[in-house]
Amino acid sequence: MVAGNFGQSTVAAAPRILANLSPSPQTTKGADGETSWNMLQLAITKWAKPQVNANVPLYLYLISHNIQDEFILEKQGTTIRYLTPKVLDGWLDQLPIGTPTTLIVKSCYSGNFIASADGQPSPLVGEDRTIITSADANNQSLLRRTSSFSRTFFGQIRRNKSLNQSFKYTSDRMKNHQVHGSQSPYDC
């Protein structure tokens, strides 16, 4: 999670980075803490809230497994906690009005964070929000050792391309890739 103003065309340097969270921080290089429901909720509603505003955007990158519109956020033993677009929308609604928010979701069926498989808009869709997903609501997001949505997308960001340019390049690349062709990245 990053709060900061990167300019209109680049995400080159982040002024404030909260943390790199992982379900296994002891075995994940660079992880600062454990991914949990409470940690993400507090990161948005307590940490980010006083730091963002109409001039200081929030960037959120989520990667996990997704089952329809339920994003697996936390798993401990046999207990699984899912993050839905409705819950995330409630947390983001606590930010100052007019805060530009970019949400990037890398998971199977992640397009449900924009619109359900039957075309109903997600509660997350709204003014001042950009949502980019690695797949539409009906397709899996594939991850290979040498290729993935995230690898391609953030490779373009590192080259100082805008979010729009990076998404278009990545989407075109996915369509023409033998493995990722059915993935259908999605944005709004």
C-alpha positions as CSV (number, residue, x, y, z in Angstrom):
1,M,0.0,0.0,0.0
2,V,1.4,3.4,-1.0
3,A,0.1,6.9,-0.3
4,G,1.7,9.6,-2.4
5,N,1.6,11.8,-5.4
6,F,3.5,10.4,-8.3
7,G,2.6,12.9,-11.0
8,Q,0.3,12.2,-13.9
9,S,2.4,9.8,-15.9
10,T,4.7,8.0,-13.6
11,V,4.8,6.0,-10.4
12,A,8.6,6.3,-10.1
13,A,9.1,7.0,-6.4
14,A,6.8,6.5,-3.5
15,P,6.9,9.0,-0.7
16,R,5.3,6.7,1.9
17,I,5.1,2.9,1.8
18,L,3.1,1.3,4.6
19,A,4.4,-2.3,4.5
20,N,4.9,-5.4,2.5
21,L,2.5,-7.9,4.0
22,S,2.6,-11.6,3.6
23,P,0.7,-14.6,4.9
24,S,4.2,-16.0,5.9
25,P,6.3,-13.0,6.9
26,Q,9.0,-15.3,8.4
27,T,9.7,-17.0,5.1
28,T,8.9,-14.1,2.7
29,K,11.8,-11.9,1.8
30,G,11.1,-8.2,2.5
31,A,7.8,-8.8,4.4
32,D,7.2,-6.4,7.2
33,G,4.1,-8.1,8.7
34,E,1.4,-10.7,8.3
35,T,-1.5,-10.3,5.9
36,S,-4.7,-10.2,7.9
37,W,-8.2,-8.7,7.8
38,N,-7.4,-6.4,10.7
39,M,-4.0,-5.3,9.3
40,L,-5.6,-4.3,5.9
41,Q,-8.6,-2.6,7.5
42,L,-6.3,-0.6,9.9
43,A,-3.9,0.2,7.0
44,I,-6.7,1.9,5.1
45,T,-8.9,3.4,7.8
46,K,-6.1,4.5,10.3
47,W,-2.8,4.7,8.5
48,A,-3.8,6.0,5.1
49,K,-6.8,8.1,6.1
50,P,-4.8,11.0,7.6
51,Q,-2.1,10.8,4.8
52,V,-4.3,11.0,1.7
53,N,-6.6,13.6,0.2
54,A,-7.7,15.0,-3.2
55,N,-4.0,15.8,-3.9
56,V,-2.4,12.7,-2.4
57,P,-3.6,9.5,-3.9
58,L,-3.8,6.0,-2.5
59,Y,-2.4,3.0,-4.4
60,L,-3.5,-0.5,-3.3
61,Y,-2.1,-3.7,-4.8
62,L,-3.8,-7.0,-3.8
63,I,-2.6,-10.4,-4.9
64,S,-4.2,-13.7,-3.7
65,H,-6.8,-16.2,-4.8
66,N,-10.3,-15.1,-5.6
67,I,-13.5,-17.2,-5.7
68,Q,-16.2,-15.2,-7.6
69,D,-16.3,-11.9,-5.7
70,E,-14.5,-13.2,-2.6
71,F,-10.8,-12.4,-2.3
72,I,-8.9,-14.7,0.1
73,L,-7.4,-12.2,2.5
74,E,-6.5,-14.4,5.5
75,K,-6.2,-18.1,6.1
76,Q,-5.3,-19.6,9.4
77,G,-5.8,-23.4,9.8
78,T,-9.2,-24.1,8.4
79,T,-10.5,-20.6,8.9
80,I,-10.6,-18.4,5.8
81,R,-11.5,-14.7,5.7
82,Y,-12.7,-13.3,2.4
83,L,-12.5,-9.7,1.3
84,T,-15.5,-8.6,-0.9
85,P,-15.8,-5.5,-3.0
86,K,-18.6,-4.3,-0.6
87,V,-16.3,-4.5,2.5
88,L,-13.4,-2.9,0.7
89,D,-15.7,-0.2,-0.5
90,G,-16.8,0.5,3.1
91,W,-13.2,0.9,4.2
92,L,-12.3,3.1,1.2
93,D,-15.4,5.3,1.8
94,Q,-13.8,6.3,5.2
95,L,-11.0,8.1,3.3
96,P,-11.3,11.9,2.7
97,I,-13.8,12.7,0.0
98,G,-12.1,13.1,-3.4
99,T,-9.1,10.9,-2.6
100,P,-7.9,9.4,-5.9
101,T,-7.6,5.7,-5.3
102,T,-6.0,3.1,-7.6
103,L,-6.8,-0.5,-6.8
104,I,-4.9,-3.2,-8.6
105,V,-6.1,-6.8,-8.0
106,K,-4.1,-9.8,-9.3
107,S,-6.2,-13.0,-8.9
108,C,-8.5,-15.3,-10.7
109,Y,-11.9,-13.8,-11.5
110,S,-10.6,-10.4,-10.2
111,G,-12.9,-8.6,-12.6
112,N,-15.6,-9.1,-10.0
113,F,-14.1,-6.1,-8.3
114,I,-15.4,-4.1,-11.2
115,A,-18.5,-6.0,-12.3
116,S,-19.9,-9.4,-11.5
117,A,-20.1,-12.1,-14.1
118,D,-23.7,-11.1,-14.8
119,G,-22.6,-7.5,-15.5
120,Q,-23.8,-5.9,-12.2
121,P,-21.3,-3.1,-11.2
122,S,-19.3,-3.6,-8.1
123,P,-19.8,-1.2,-5.1
124,L,-16.2,-0.2,-5.6
125,V,-16.8,1.4,-8.9
126,G,-17.1,5.2,-8.4
127,E,-15.7,8.6,-8.9
128,D,-12.0,9.0,-8.0
129,R,-11.4,5.3,-8.2
130,T,-9.4,3.4,-10.8
131,I,-9.6,-0.4,-10.7
132,I,-7.3,-2.6,-12.7
133,T,-7.7,-6.4,-12.6
134,S,-5.5,-9.1,-14.0
135,A,-8.6,-11.0,-15.4
136,D,-12.3,-10.4,-16.0
137,A,-15.0,-11.9,-13.8
138,N,-15.2,-15.1,-15.8
139,N,-11.5,-16.0,-16.3
140,Q,-8.5,-17.2,-14.3
141,S,-5.4,-15.1,-13.9
142,L,-2.4,-17.3,-14.7
143,L,1.0,-17.0,-13.1
144,R,4.0,-18.5,-14.8
145,R,7.6,-18.3,-13.7
146,T,8.5,-16.0,-16.6
147,S,5.2,-14.3,-17.3
148,S,2.3,-12.8,-15.5
149,F,0.0,-9.8,-15.5
150,S,1.9,-8.2,-12.6
151,R,5.4,-8.8,-14.1
152,T,4.4,-7.2,-17.4
153,F,2.3,-4.4,-15.8
154,F,4.9,-3.3,-13.2
155,G,7.7,-3.7,-15.8
156,Q,6.0,-0.9,-17.7
157,I,5.5,1.2,-14.6
158,R,9.3,0.8,-13.9
159,R,9.8,2.2,-17.4
160,N,7.9,5.4,-16.4
161,K,4.8,4.5,-18.4
162,S,1.4,5.8,-17.1
163,L,-1.1,3.5,-15.5
164,N,-3.2,3.7,-18.7
165,Q,-0.2,3.0,-21.0
166,S,1.0,0.2,-18.7
167,F,-2.5,-1.4,-18.7
168,K,-3.0,-1.1,-22.4
169,Y,0.5,-2.7,-23.1
170,T,-0.2,-5.5,-20.6
171,S,-3.7,-6.2,-21.9
172,D,-2.4,-6.4,-25.5
173,R,0.5,-8.6,-24.4
174,M,-1.8,-10.9,-22.5
175,K,-4.2,-11.3,-25.5
176,N,-1.4,-12.3,-27.7
177,H,0.3,-14.7,-25.3
178,Q,-0.3,-18.4,-25.7
179,V,-0.7,-19.0,-22.0
180,H,-2.5,-15.8,-20.9
181,G,-4.7,-15.3,-24.0
182,S,-8.0,-16.0,-22.2
183,Q,-7.1,-14.0,-19.2
184,S,-8.8,-10.7,-20.3
185,P,-7.4,-8.0,-18.0
186,Y,-10.1,-5.4,-17.1
187,D,-10.1,-1.8,-16.0
188,C,-12.5,1.0,-15.2
